[in-house]
Amino acid sequence: MPSQFSFWLYPLLMFSVLALCLRARLGFAWAWGFILQVLAIGVCAILGLTLGPDWFYAILGWALFVIFAIIPRVLLSRLDTCVSLLRAKQAIECAHQLKYFYWGQPGQFWIDMTTANSLFLERRVDEALEILHSWEKKKLPKAVSDVIYTYRLSGRAVLGQWQLIVDEYEAAASAATNVSSRLSLAASRAYLEVGNADQAALTLERSQLNESRASTKSVALTLLPYFALLGAMRETEKMFEIGEGGKTELPEYVKLYWLARCQVAAEKIGEAKALFQKCAELIAAQNGPANWQARVQHQLEKANSGETVHLRGNVSGAIARGWRIFEQCEFVERIIFPNKTSFVVIGLIALILFLMILSVEVIRILPNYISGCEPLLILHLSGRLEPNAVLHGQWWRLITYLFLHAHTSHALINVIGLFWFGRMAVNIYGPGRFLFIFIAAGTLSGICHVLLAKHMPAIGASGAVMGIFGAVAAGIWRLKDSLPRGVRRQELAWMLGLALSQIVLDQYVPHVASMAHLGGLVFGFLLGLLLQPRKQAKLNLATQEA
């Protein structure tokens, strides 16, 4: 007989099917390792649901999920940060660790990309280009080819070939083709290096950085050179503050370098030279990277000789345009990848878990004849959704059933969905409307169950969580003037796929109130269309007037 561990196998099965479809599109030569990993997770789910023991395969399946899906993402994020900070040795170390998780071509690809990056820093240009060219000759997914192009542009930036980047961008733009977002982003930096503020702002806008779905921290590190080269000290310091969020700490010499470049752009050469000198001394004292030492020395020589670039165009306007793009990126993360937790969401989760412990675990652990346990059993029986009881006037069950669950796994799965989509809903509608959607969608989902599944009792917040999910989808659809088009399209596409997968899965999972799920989803979406999204607050930074 299946236990509550079976609940954890269905999400694994759904993930495996969706991931297999996505990986297969990349081509077998590139994706065979990913396909094997996804199949291993899917086999665990199938064996757990058919042969058992389900607890063993649930633990094994989720362990494989962490190993194959979570750890590589962490390593790849760390690798990107090392590349951004010109830490070539650490980037190569991350790539070698990544090879244990990315089998075949992907593992070797990242080793070669970080090696090419290191060779560029060492001015061994021919060797770096040879590595990149060897991959360009292969048949690869478009996203992978774009990464190669990014490293080629990064190499030109390391070598200071700014005019070449500008020329390549202008040639692509004049050919009336779709200019790569990576080329536009690189050209934005290049235009600043040659002193053209207006073109830098224009190419930054064309880079579609706000559609990258990158974290605010990553965007801050990307825009740090932009604001520094415009002489925008407040914005540069804000990028430092946000870019160092979490466990990321920028080396002090990196901060000094960009502060010095900011002073140069502001034509405060004396302050800039002092910062460059301090930066060089710090790198020497810490035995820092040689490429950084050469970089700082080059800028110091330019400052001493008066060869600094003078900005042309509307500098304050370029700063304001860059800040608007950063605000858009921050808004996307706030809605799509919320990192702050609302007290309303936490309160609901705490109530669900508290009642789960009382009504499920205490009754299960302690015999019913022990004094004090009978009221808990009564709470469970009188609070669950009994269709006949509701039809005979016990309307409170349409609310109370939302906070009762069959077992721990049932409650935890709903809590995970509530935690993720609840925070998104709070960010879109505000805490008051979120709470209304939760109660209203949960109640209406219960009515659907009462009318369409009269012989089946039900408990759980699933209908309300599906309602929150539907309201979030409606909110993202309505934010067409605030969210970039590409972000909205991607988010709605995967949410549609998730909703369809849940509807199909409900037909196979035993003892599931499928009508409550479907009703919650539909009514949540309708409530999201009716309710007004909250007015979004902007970041607290007074930028210069354009």
N, C-alpha and C positions, 0 to 999 in steps of 0.2 A: 504494500500500500504506500503511495507517495506521501512524503512528509512536506513540511513547509519549505524545505530546501528546494523543492521543485519550482517554487516561485522565482528563484534566482537563476534557474536554467533557461526560462523563456526569454529574458532579455539577452542572454548570451546567444541564443539561437537567432533572435531577430538581428542582433548586431552582425552575426556571421553572414547571414543572407545579404544584408545591405552592403557590408564591407566586401564580400566576394564579388558582387556586381560592380562595385567601384574599382576594385583592384584588377578585375579581368579586363577592363577597358584600357589599362595601361600597356597591355601586351605581355605575353608570357615571358619573353626574354628578360624583361625588366622586372616583372612582378611575381615570378614563380615563388620566391621566398615568402613574400607577403601572402600569397594564395595558400601556401602550405600552413602558415601560421593561423590564418583565418579558419582553414579547414580543421585544424587541431582543436580550436575553440569550439567550432560547430559540432565536431564529433563528440566532445565532452558533453555538450548539451543534449545531443540525441541519445547517447548511452545512458546519461543520467535519467532521462525521461522514459526510457524503454526498459533497460536492464537493471540499472541501479548498482550500488546504492546511490541515491540522488545526492546525499550529503557529500560523498567523496567526489563525485564529478562536478558538483557545484563549486567546491573549494578549488579543485584542480583547474576548472575552466576559468574562474576569476583570477587565479594566480597567473595563468597563461595570458589573460587579458592585460594584467598589469605589466608583465614582462614584455609582451610584444607590442602593446599600444601606448602605455604610459611612460615607461622608462626611456624608450627611444625619443619621444617628444621632448623630454627633459634634457637629454643629451644634445639634441639638435638645437634647442633653444640656447643652451650653454655654448655650443659651437658658434652660433650666429653672433652671440655677444662677444666672444673672443675675437672673431674676425673683425667686428666693428671697432674694437679697441686695439687692433693691430697686434694682438697677442698670438703670433703665428704658432709658437710651440704648443701652447695650450689648446689651440684649435685643432692641431694635428692629433694631439692626444685624445681629444673628444671624438675625432673621426675614427681612430683605431678602436675606441670603446664601442662606437656605434656599429662597427662591423659585426659584432657579436649578435646584433639584433636585426640588422639589415643584411640579409644574405645575398650573395651573388653580386650583380652589377651595382645595386645601390650602395652597398658597403664600400666597394672599391671606388665608387664615384666620389664619395665625400672625402675619402683619403686623398684622392687626386686633386680635388678642388682646393682643399686646405694646403696641400703641398704646393700647388701653383700659386696660391696667395703668398705663401712663405717665400717662394722664389722671386716673385715680384718685389717683395720687401727687400730682398737681398740684391736687387737689380740684375738678377739672372733672367732677363726677359725672354730670351730665345727658348730656354728650357721650360719656362712657364707656359709660353704660347704653344709649344709642342704638346704639352699635356692637354691643354684645352682643345687643340685641333684634333687630337686623337679621339676625343669624345664627340666632337662635332661631326665626325665622319660616320658615327654610329646612328642607327635608327632608334630614336629615343622619344618618350612622351614629350609633348610640347612644354609642359611645366618644367621638365628637367632641362630641356634645351634653353629655356629662359634663365635657369640658374647659371648655366655655362656663360651665357651672354653677360649676366650680372658680374660674374668673376672677371670677365674680360674688361668690363668697364671699371671695375674696382682696381684692376691692375693699372689701367691708364691714370686713374686718380692717384694711386700711390706714386706713380712716376711723375705726377704733375703735368700730364699731357692734356691740359684743360682745353686748349684751342682745338685739339683733335676731337674731343668729345662734343664741343660746340659745333664744329663742322659736320660731324656725323649726324647730329640732331637736326641741323638746318637742312641737310641733304634729304633726310627722311621726311621732314615736314614739307619741303618743297615738292616732293614726289607725290604728294596727296595720298600717302598711305597711312595706315594706322600706326602711329609712332608708339613704340614700346613704352610702357609706364616706367620701366627700369631706366631706359634711355632718357626719358623726360626728367626723372628724378636726378640722374647723374648730371644732366645738362643744367639743371637748376643750380647745383653746386658750382659747375664749371663757369656759368655766366657770372656768378659772384666773384669767382677767382680772377676773372678778367675785368670785373668792375661794372657789370650791367645789371642794375637792381631790377629794372622793369621786366626784362626778359627772364630773370631768375624767378620772379613771382609768377609770371605767365606759365613757364614750364612746370613749376611746382603745382600749379592748379591743373595742368594737363596730365600730370603724373597719376592722377586718381589715387593718391595716397589714402584719401578718406574711404576708399573701397577696399583697402588691403586687408581689413579685419585684424590688423596688427594690434597688439596691446598698446595702451597709452605709454608705457615705459619704453617700448621699442620705438614708437613714433617720436617720443621725446629725444631719444638718442639719434634718430634719423634727422630731426630738425635742428639739433644742436648746432651743427656747422652753419646752417642757413641763417639762424639768428645771430650767431657770433660774427659771421662775415658781413652782416648788415650793421654791426655796431650796436645791437639791441641788448644792452646789459641786463635789464630786468627779465626779458624773455629768455636770455641765455641762462641766467641763474635759475629760472623756473624749470628749464629743461634739465639742468643738473639735479634739481630737487626731485623731479618726477622720475628721471632716468635712474636714480639711485634707490627707488622704492624697493621694498622687500629685502632680499639678501644680496642684491647687486650693489657693489660699492666701486665707484670709479677710482682708478689710481689718482693720487694727488697731482702727478705731473700732467695727466690728461686735462684736469680742470685748469691748471695754470696755463697750459698751452692755448686752450680755447678762450680763456679770459684775456690772454695776451692778444690773440687774433681779433677779439672783440674791440680791444683798445686801439689796435691798428686801424680797424675800420672806422672807429670814431675819431680817428686822427689824433689820438693821444699817444704819440710815439714814445715819449719818455716813460710813461707808465708801462707801455707795452714792452720796452726793452728790459725794464726791471723784472717784469714777470717772466720773460723768456730766459733771462739769466738765472733767476731762481729755479725755473723749471729744469734747465740744463744741469744745475748743481744737484738738484734732487735726484734726477735720473742717474747721475754719476755716483752719488752717495748710495743709492739703492741698487746699483749694478743693473739698471733697467735695460730695456730692449735697445739694441744699437740703432734700429730703424727710427725709434723715437728721438734718440740723441741727434741723429743726422737731420731729422725733420726740424727740430727746434733750432739747431745751429744754422740751418738754411734760412729760416725766418728771421733769426737774429741778425744775420749778415745783411738781409734785405732791409731790415729796419735801420741798421747802422749806415747803410749806403744811400738811404732815401729812395729805394726802388719800390716802395709800397704802392699798391693799386688804389686809385681814388674812385669811389663809387659814383656812377652816373645814374640819373633818373630819380624817380620818386621813392626815396629810401623809406620814409615813414609809411607810405602807402604799401610798399613791399612787406614791411614788418606786419602791418595790419592784415594784409592778405594771407600771410603765413600763419598768423595767429588764428584766423578764422578756420583755416584748414585743420589746425591742431584741435580747435574746439569741436569740429565735425568728427574727427577721429575719436576724441574723448567721449562724445555723445554716442557714437556707434558702440564703443565698449560698454558704456553705462547701460545701454539698452540690451545689447546682444550677449555680453559677457559680464554680468554684474559682479562686482567684487565686494560690495557692501551689503550687509544684511539688515533688513527692516525688523524693528521690534515686533511688528504685527505678525510677520512670517514666523519669527522665533516663538512668539506666544502661541500661535496655532500648533506649531510642531511640539512645543512643550506640553500643551494640553493633550494632544493625541498620544504622545508617548506616556504621559502620566496615567491616562485612562487605560491605555494598553497594558501597562504594568498591573494596574489594579484589577481590571476585568478579565485578563487572560492569564498572566503569569502567577498571580497570587492564587487564583482558583486552581490552576494546574498544579502548583507546588503543594498547597495545603489541602488536606481533606475537607470536604464540605461540612463535615460534622463539627469542625472546630468553630467555636463561637467567633462571630465577626465575619465569617466568609459568606454567609447566606445573603447579606445585603449586596455583596459584590456580584453574586450570581443573578440576583434580581435586577441589578443595574444593567447587566448584559442582556438579559431576556426582555426587559421592559423597554430597552433603548434601541434594539435592532429593528430594522425595517421589515415589518410583517404586513404584506399587502392587505390581507383581510382585516387586520386590526386598524390599519389606516383608513380603510373604507368604512369602518364602523366608528370613526370619530377620533381615533388616537393620532391626531395630526403631529404631535410633538416628535413622533418617530422620524419624520422627514428631516428633522434637524439632528436628533441625538445619534442616529445611525452613522452620521459622518465621522464621529469621534470614537467609534468602537471598531475593533478589528479582530479578525479570526485568530491571528497569531502574530508573533514578533516580525516575521518576514513580511507579512501582509502590511503591517504598519510601517516598516522601514522603507519598503519600496514606494509607498505613497508619500512618505516624508521626504525621500530623495527628490521625487517629482515636484513636491510642493516647495522645497528649498530652492530648486533651480528656477522653475517657471514662476514661482511666487515672487521672487526678487525681481524678475523681469516685469511682471505685472505691476508691482509697486512702483518701479521706475517709470512705467508708461502712464499709469492711471493715478498713482498716489495711494497711500495706505488705506484711506477710507473707502475708496471705490474698489480696491482690491478685496477688502473684507466683504463688501457687498456682493461682489462677483462670486466669491467663495461660497457664501451662504445661499445666494439666489440660485447659482448653477447647481450646487449640491442638492437643494430642495427640488428644483425642477427635474434633475436627473432621478431623484427618488420617485417623483410623480410618474415619470416615464416607466420606471421599473414596476410600480404598483399597477399601472394600467396594462402593461404589456407582458409582465411575468408574474402573474397573480399567485402562483403556487410556490414561489421561491423566496425565502427570507434573504435579506441582504444586510451587510454591514461594511463600513469602510469609507474613506474619503476619496475613493477613486473617481467617482462622478464629479466631485467638486474640483479635483486636480485636473481632470479632463476639461472642465469648464474654464479653469485658469489658463490651461494650454490654448484653448480656443480663443479666449479673450486676448492673449498675447499675440496670436496670429492675426487677429483683427486689428490690434493696435499697430503692429508692424506694417500692415497693409495701409492703415490710415496715415501713418507718418511719412507719406510720400514726399512731403515738402521738407522733411528734416533728415531722413535717412537716405543715403545715396542709393541710386537705382539698383546697382549691382549687389549691394548688401541686402536690400529688400528681396530681390529675386532669389538669391542663394538661401536666405533664411526661410522664406516661405516654401521654397522647393523641398528643403530637408524636413521641415515641419509637416508638409503634406505627406511626404514619404513615411514619416514616423506615425502620423495619424492613420494612414491606410494600413501600415503594418500592425498597429494595435487593433484595428477593427478585424483584420484577418486572424490575428492571434487569439482574439476573444472567442472565435468560433471553435478553437481547439483546446483552450485551457478549461479544465473542468471547474464547475462551481463558480463561474464568473458571471457577474451581473452585466452582461453585454449591453442590454438596453439602457442601463444607467450610465454606462460609459459613453454610449453614442448620444444619449440625451444631454449629458453634461457637456460634451464637445460642441454640439449644435447650439445649445442655449448660451454657452460661454462665448461662442463666436458672435452670436446675435447681441449679447450684452456688450461685448467689446465694440460693436458697431454703433450702439446707441450711446454709450458713455463717452464723455469728452476726455481725451488724454490730458494729463497735467501739463502745465507750463513748465518747460525745462529750464532749470537754472544754468547760468553760464559760469565758467571758471572765474575766480576772483583775481583778475589781473587787469589793471588799467593800461591798455596799450596806447601808443601815441596816435594822435589823430592823423588820418590820411590827408 
